[in-house]
Amino acid sequence: MTKCRLCGSTNMESVVDLGATPPCERFLTAAQLDEPEMTYPLHLKVCTDCWLAQIPPLITPEETFTEYAYFSSYSASWVAHAGEFVAGAVERAGLGADSFVVEVASNDGYLLKHVVDREIRCLGIEPSVNVGQAARDAGVPTLTAFLGPETGAAVREEHGPADLVAANNVYAHIPDIVGFTEGLRALVADDGWVSIEVQHLLTLIRKIQYDTIYHEHFQYYTVESARRALASGGLSLVDVELLPTHGGSIRLWARPEAVAGPPSQRVLDVLAEEKAAGLHELSGYTEFAAQVAHVRLDLLRFLTDAAAQGKTVVGYGAPGKGNTLLNHCGIRPDLLAYTVDRNPYKHGRFTPGTRIPVLPPERIAEDRPDYVLILPWNLRAELTEQLSYVEEWGGRLVFPIPSLEIVEVKS
């Protein structure tokens, strides 16, 4: 990666180098265990002109998202979060029976189901064939496509302009930021709204959430770099909300430039906080690599000590972030016997690179392990409640991020 994909600058500085890993959602079948795996460098850099943090686009979205292993509806808290978003968006944008809502990267319809329930016309644009079919089966109209200017224009021509375009947890997943943003502008009505949720680089740095760096996430946003990215496609940032999701996210509200008006005080406040943290200059990034190394050493020390003491450790969840963590730390089945996941698609498969078996969640109660390592640590409250039964045999939960924490569960 020799130049910034947003502004074209060649002034790129290293933030953290995580080595080379396989794509995080390429779970292996048993038949593939004797086959080689492709790995790709995972090296986060930041552009010192526009401050967009990014990794090289070494794999394409088509390779990752045409057939996808992640189904949003398997997280009850995420479905509830989507319902709250829809309720707020209806009020903000004044949506009603005559409105039209489009969601980009709509997954299995987890969000648009709430729109359908309100009898508001909607359409999902989802590139993954398998999860898009799950959305259609659930009654959510869904187009199988990637978004770019041409797709946006075609959808607008067929369905009309959208009063609201939602693009939640996808703005990091596309290497062509400008083309994607132009697609958003093509979709949205001239007086409409665009809402984007994406992880906030400020919390990623502060809380050492380095496992959220993986090949599906091509870039990592501050509000400042997101503002610049939106402007590249003719959209202006008007408001921002700070969210707890994914360990700390931002919800960006944007409108076409002609109707946007000045940004809210919340935008100005977050920009000031980012600047104070050094994220609009190089100083905010220089210590991150050392902090990542400390997290890795603490987790490996815990796992090797547990193995030496004859304790059993299993995982909970098989998210993309978990595979970054497992690969960077070099964790194999000798240290983590298996992990479990609610998604049946992953059962009987193996994590990419580390080749740890993925089993149904019921296996934990059967085996009664001493420790359960929580890989989707961002769902801490939900999973602590789900796993309260490990108290029966004195099991404990382990959270690796932002620092190692061993928790006694009390029901």
Residue pairs with C-beta under 8 A, 6 or more apart in sequence:
1 12
1 43
1 45
1 54
1 55
1 56
1 57
2 10
2 12
3 9
3 10
3 12
4 10
4 11
4 12
4 47
4 49
4 50
4 52
4 54
5 52
5 54
5 57
5 175
5 176
5 177
5 218
5 219
6 47
6 50
6 52
6 54
6 177
6 178
6 219
6 225
6 228
6 229
6 232
7 47
7 49
7 50
7 52
7 228
9 47
9 48
9 49
9 50
11 47
11 48
11 49
12 45
12 46
12 47
12 48
13 45
13 46
13 48
13 282
13 285
14 43
14 44
14 45
14 289
15 44
15 45
15 46
15 53
15 285
15 288
15 289
16 43
16 44
16 210
16 213
16 288
16 289
16 292
17 41
17 42
17 43
17 44
17 289
18 42
18 43
18 44
18 210
18 213
18 292
18 324
18 327
18 328
19 41
19 42
19 327
19 328
20 39
20 40
20 41
20 42
21 39
21 40
21 42
21 214
21 215
21 323
21 324
21 327
21 328
21 352
21 353
22 37
22 38
22 39
22 40
22 323
22 327
22 352
22 353
23 40
23 59
23 63
23 64
23 214
23 215
23 216
23 352
24 214
24 215
24 216
24 320
24 321
24 323
24 324
24 352
25 64
25 68
25 69
25 70
25 216
25 320
25 323
25 352
26 37
26 352
27 69
27 318
27 346
27 349
27 350
27 351
27 352
27 358
28 37
28 349
28 350
28 351
28 352
28 355
29 348
29 349
29 350
30 348
30 349
30 350
32 350
33 350
33 355
37 352
37 353
39 353
40 56
40 58
40 59
40 215
41 55
41 56
41 58
42 55
42 213
42 214
42 215
42 324
43 55
43 56
44 53
44 54
44 55
44 213
44 220
45 53
45 54
45 55
46 52
46 53
46 54
46 282
46 285
47 53
47 54
48 281
48 282
50 225
50 228
51 222
51 224
51 225
51 279
51 280
52 219
52 220
52 221
52 225
52 228
52 229
53 201
53 219
53 220
53 221
53 225
53 285
54 218
54 219
54 220
55 213
55 215
55 217
55 218
55 219
57 175
57 218
58 215
59 215
60 175
61 127
61 146
61 173
61 174
61 175
62 127
62 146
64 215
64 216
65 127
65 128
65 146
65 173
66 127
66 128
66 129
67 128
67 129
67 130
68 128
68 130
68 131
69 343
69 345
69 346
70 107
70 131
70 319
70 320
70 343
71 107
71 108
71 131
71 134
71 343
71 345
72 78
72 79
72 82
72 107
72 108
72 110
72 111
73 79
73 107
73 108
73 109
73 110
73 134
74 342
74 343
75 379
75 382
76 382
77 379
77 381
77 382
78 110
78 245
79 110
81 245
82 110
82 111
82 114
82 168
83 114
85 111
85 166
85 168
85 195
85 197
85 251
86 111
86 114
86 115
86 118
87 114
89 95
89 101
89 164
89 166
89 193
89 195
90 118
90 120
92 193
92 253
93 99
93 163
93 164
93 192
93 193
95 101
95 118
95 120
95 163
95 164
96 120
97 119
97 120
99 120
99 121
99 163
99 164
100 120
100 121
100 122
100 123
100 159
100 160
100 161
100 162
100 163
101 112
101 115
101 120
101 121
101 122
101 123
101 162
101 163
101 164
101 165
101 166
102 122
102 123
102 124
102 125
102 155
102 159
102 162
102 164
102 165
102 166
102 187
103 111
103 112
103 115
103 122
103 123
103 124
103 125
103 165
103 166
103 167
103 168
104 125
104 147
104 165
104 166
104 167
104 170
104 183
104 184
104 187
105 125
105 126
105 127
105 147
105 167
105 168
105 169
105 170
105 173
106 112
106 124
106 125
106 126
106 132
106 135
106 140
106 142
107 124
107 126
107 128
107 131
107 135
108 131
108 132
108 134
108 135
108 138
109 124
109 134
109 135
109 136
109 138
109 139
109 140
109 142
111 166
111 168
112 122
112 124
112 135
112 140
113 138
113 139
113 140
115 122
116 122
116 139
116 140
122 140
122 141
123 141
123 142
123 143
123 155
123 159
124 132
124 135
124 140
124 141
124 142
124 143
125 142
125 143
125 145
125 147
125 151
125 155
126 132
126 135
126 142
126 143
126 144
126 145
127 144
127 145
127 146
128 144
129 144
132 142
132 143
132 144
135 142
136 142
143 155
145 151
147 174
147 180
147 183
147 184
147 187
148 176
148 179
148 180
148 182
148 183
149 179
149 182
149 183
149 186
150 183
151 183
152 182
152 183
152 184
152 185
152 186
152 187
153 186
155 186
155 187
156 162
156 186
156 187
161 187
161 188
161 189
161 190
161 192
162 187
162 188
162 189
162 192
163 189
163 192
163 193
164 188
164 192
164 193
164 194
164 195
165 184
165 187
165 188
165 192
165 193
165 194
165 195
166 194
166 195
166 196
167 184
167 194
167 195
167 196
167 197
168 195
168 196
168 197
169 197
169 198
169 246
171 177
171 180
171 196
171 198
171 221
171 226
171 229
172 198
172 199
172 216
172 217
172 218
172 219
172 220
172 221
173 216
173 217
173 218
174 180
174 218
175 218
177 219
177 229
177 232
178 229
178 232
178 233
180 233
181 229
181 230
181 232
181 233
181 234
181 235
182 232
182 233
182 234
183 233
184 194
184 233
184 235
185 194
185 233
185 234
185 235
185 256
188 194
188 235
188 255
188 256
190 256
190 258
190 259
191 255
191 256
191 259
192 255
192 256
193 253
193 254
193 255
194 230
194 235
194 252
194 253
194 254
194 255
195 251
195 252
195 253
195 254
196 226
196 251
196 252
196 254
197 243
197 245
197 249
197 250
197 251
197 252
198 221
198 226
198 249
198 250
198 252
199 209
199 212
199 217
199 220
199 221
199 246
199 247
199 248
199 249
199 250
200 221
200 222
200 223
200 242
200 248
200 249
200 250
201 220
201 221
201 222
201 225
201 279
202 222
202 248
202 270
202 273
202 274
202 277
202 279
203 209
203 247
203 248
203 249
204 210
204 212
204 213
204 220
204 247
204 248
205 277
205 279
205 284
205 285
205 288
206 248
206 277
207 247
207 248
207 401
207 402
208 288
208 291
208 292
208 294
208 295
208 401
208 402
208 403
209 247
209 248
209 321
209 401
209 402
210 288
210 292
210 295
210 324
210 328
211 321
211 322
211 324
211 325
211 328
211 400
211 401
212 246
212 247
212 321
212 324
213 220
213 324
214 320
214 321
214 323
214 324
216 320
219 225
221 229
221 250
222 274
222 279
222 280
223 237
223 240
223 250
223 252
223 267
223 270
223 271
223 274
224 271
224 274
224 279
224 280
226 237
226 250
226 252
227 237
227 267
230 236
230 237
230 252
230 254
231 257
234 256
234 257
235 254
235 255
235 256
235 257
235 260
236 254
236 255
236 256
236 257
236 260
236 263
237 252
237 253
237 254
237 260
237 263
237 267
238 253
238 254
238 255
238 260
238 261
238 262
238 263
238 264
238 267
239 252
239 253
239 263
239 264
239 266
239 267
240 250
240 251
240 252
240 253
240 264
240 266
240 267
240 270
241 250
241 251
241 253
241 266
242 248
242 249
242 250
242 251
242 270
243 249
243 250
243 251
245 378
246 378
247 377
247 378
247 401
250 270
254 260
255 261
274 280
277 284
278 284
278 285
279 285
292 328
295 400
295 401
295 402
295 403
295 404
296 328
296 329
298 400
298 403
298 404
299 325
299 329
299 331
299 400
299 404
300 329
300 330
300 331
300 335
302 398
302 404
302 406
303 313
303 331
303 335
303 336
304 335
306 312
306 313
306 335
306 370
306 371
307 313
307 334
307 335
311 370
311 371
312 337
312 367
312 369
312 370
312 371
313 335
313 336
313 337
313 369
313 370
313 371
313 372
313 373
313 398
314 336
314 337
314 338
314 339
314 340
314 363
314 364
314 367
314 369
314 371
314 372
314 373
315 322
315 336
315 338
315 339
315 340
315 356
315 372
315 373
315 374
315 375
316 339
316 340
316 361
316 364
316 372
316 373
316 374
316 375
316 376
316 383
316 387
317 339
317 340
317 341
317 374
317 375
317 376
317 379
317 383
318 339
318 340
318 341
318 343
318 346
318 351
318 358
318 375
319 375
319 376
321 375
321 376
321 378
322 339
322 351
322 375
322 376
323 351
323 352
323 353
323 354
325 331
325 375
325 400
325 401
326 336
326 351
326 353
326 354
326 356
326 375
327 352
327 353
327 354
330 354
331 354
331 356
332 354
332 355
332 356
333 354
333 355
333 356
333 357
336 356
336 373
337 356
337 357
337 369
338 356
338 357
338 358
338 359
338 363
339 351
339 356
339 357
339 358
339 359
339 373
339 375
340 358
340 359
340 360
340 361
340 362
340 363
340 364
341 347
341 358
341 359
341 360
341 361
342 361
344 360
346 358
347 358
347 359
347 360
348 357
348 358
348 359
349 357
349 358
350 356
350 357
350 358
351 358
364 372
364 387
364 390
365 389
368 390
368 392
368 393
368 395
369 390
369 395
370 394
370 395
370 396
371 395
371 396
371 397
371 398
371 406
372 387
372 390
372 395
372 396
372 397
372 398
373 398
373 400
374 380
374 383
374 397
374 398
374 399
374 400
375 400
376 383
377 399
377 400
377 401
380 399
383 397
384 397
384 407
384 409
387 397
387 409
388 409
388 410
388 411
389 411
390 396
390 397
390 409
391 408
391 409
391 410
391 411
395 409
396 406
396 407
396 408
396 409
397 406
397 407
397 409
398 404
398 405
398 406
398 407
399 405
399 407
